[in-house]
Every structure is written in C-alpha cells, then in structure tokens.
Amino acid sequence: MKVILIAAVTHDGFIARHSNETITWSKDLHLFKKQTLNHPVIMGSNTYNCMETELKKREVIVFHRKNKPYEILKKLNNNKCFIAGGGITNKEFFPYLTNLYITPHPLIFGGGIRLFEDKIEEPKLLLENILVVNKDKNIFQYQYKILSS
C-alpha cells in the first residue's frame, strides 16, 4: 500500500502558524481534494478540526497520540492512503511513508507547526513528478518516492 504524506508548506518548512489555524493561505486545496478523493486520509485532531468541511467523500481517520500507526495502517483496505498532518502525526507515520507530495508556497512564517514535529532520519528521495498548482504564482507540487531513510 502507498502511504503518502501530502502537505502545503512554507519555504521555511511550516504547515501552519499555530495548531488551530484554519489554512487560508494554501493554493493547492483543489489538488488535495482531487488526490485524496475515495482514499483514506489520516490526520491529527487539530488538523481535522481545521479541515473538517473539506473532507466529504473520504474515510477520515483522526490520529491520537495513544494510537499506533501500524495498527491503523493494517486495518485499511485500500491501495493508498494519505497522511495530512500535523507535525506530530507526520512524524509518527514517517517510518511507514512510501511517498511525499509537497507543495512549497512562497511564504515564510518564521515559526509555527513544522512538517515534522521532531527530528527524523533523513530519507533518500526520488523525484517522480511535478504538478502545476498555480502557474501565475509559480506554485508546484513535488511528488517524491521515498527510497530509504
């Protein structure tokens, strides 16, 4: 099964200014909706609370700190699932990731919620695809396969 981390990030590596931010700055929501449709989406409770209305027609699994990522993944009956943060959830699922879909945005927050809450092992990545998100603003989604960490 493909386990894909999908995220909009600032150029300094943040996915939100704070844990309760409703993300209005991201320009890739249309792509997120298209890519995750009919696939399970795993996210932390804060992310879920900020995105709940955008998640129709998706099996949403809200990850809590007491959950074990492996147990959640082995119950899924799908050929792919998406991990959509926040930083703690992304870090917990990092060992199981097969792909990254990252959309850098031309913003710098200087602080906030990082893509990964704590240090992770540096993975080897293979760029598989680049999708245009917003050509006028030079925003692209970079799709990587994780070769190893």
N, C-alpha and C positions, 0 to 999 in steps of 0.2 A: 504494500500500500504506500502511495505517496503521502508524505506528511509535509505540508507546505506552509512555511511561515510567510504571511502576507502583511506588509506594513507600509504605510506612508511615513517617511522620516524627514527630519530637517537635516541640513548639511552638517550640523554638529551632533547628529545621532539621537535626537529626541523624537518620541512618538506623541508626546503631549506635554503641555506646560505644567499640569498637575493632574491628580488622579480622578478628578470629577469633571474635567474639561469635555465639553461637547465639541468635537472636532469640526470646525467650520473652515479651516484653512486648507484641508486636503482637496486636491483637484482630481483624485482618482476613485472617488466613491462609485461612479458608474462602472468602472472596470472591476472593482471589488465585488459589486453586486453580480455582474456577469460571470466572473470567475468562480464565485462561491455558490452560485445557484445549484440546487439539488445535491450539495455536498455538505457533510457535517462541518460546522465551524466551532472551534474550541476557543474560549476567551475567558479572561478573568471577570469577576463580578463588576468591577468598576467599568471596564470596557463595555460589558454587556449593558449596564445601566445607561451609558452614554450613546449606545448604538441600537438599542432595542427596536426602534421603529424601522430601522433599515434592514432588518433580518428576516423578513417574511419569506416563506417557502424554503427555509433552511432548518436543518436539525441543529439547534444551538446547544452546546454543552458548556455550562458555566463551570469553570475550574476553580476549586477552592484549595487552599494550601494543604488541607488534610488529604486531598485526593492524590492518587498515584498515577502519573501519566501513562505508564504501561498498561494499567488496568483499564483506563478509559479507551486507549487505542485498540486493545484486543477485543473490545466489545463492538467496535464499529464494523458495519457490513457495507463497505464502500471501497472503491479502488483509490480514492484520495480523500483527504480531509485537510482543512485549513486551520492554522493556529493564528489567531488575530489578537494576541496580547492581552494585557500589558506586559511590562518588563519582567515581572515575576513569572507569569505564565510562559512567556517566551523562553526564559532561562530553564524552567522545569522541563519543557518539551524539547530543548535543544538537542539532547543526545539522540532523539528519535527523528529529527528532521532529515528529509531527503532533498528538499528544495527550499530556496528563498525567492520570494517575489518582493523586491524592494523598490519603492518609488521615492527617490530623493526629491524634496521640494526646495525651492530657493528661499529658505528661511533659516535663521539662526535664533534659537531661543535662549541660549546661554545657561539653561537649567531646565529641569523638569524630569519627566519619566523617560529613561533611556530604553533603547530597543531591547537590551538585556539588563536585568536588574544588577547582576553581579558579573564578575569576570567569567568568561567561558574559554574553552580551549579554542585556539584559532583554527578554523576549518580551511580545508583546501576547496576552492570553488571553481566550477567550470561555467562560464557564461554560455547559456543555451539560447537566449532570445532577448530582444529589446523591443518593447511595445511603445508606441507613441500614445501618451496620455493627453498632453496638451501641447501641440506643436508651437503655438504662439508664445507660450511661456517656457518652452524647452524643458518640459517635464516628460520623463520616460520611465517605464517600469523595466527593471533589470531582473531577468529570471535566471537564477543560478541552480545548478545541481551541486549538491554537497558531495564531494568525493571522499573526504575523511576529515576527522578532527583530531 
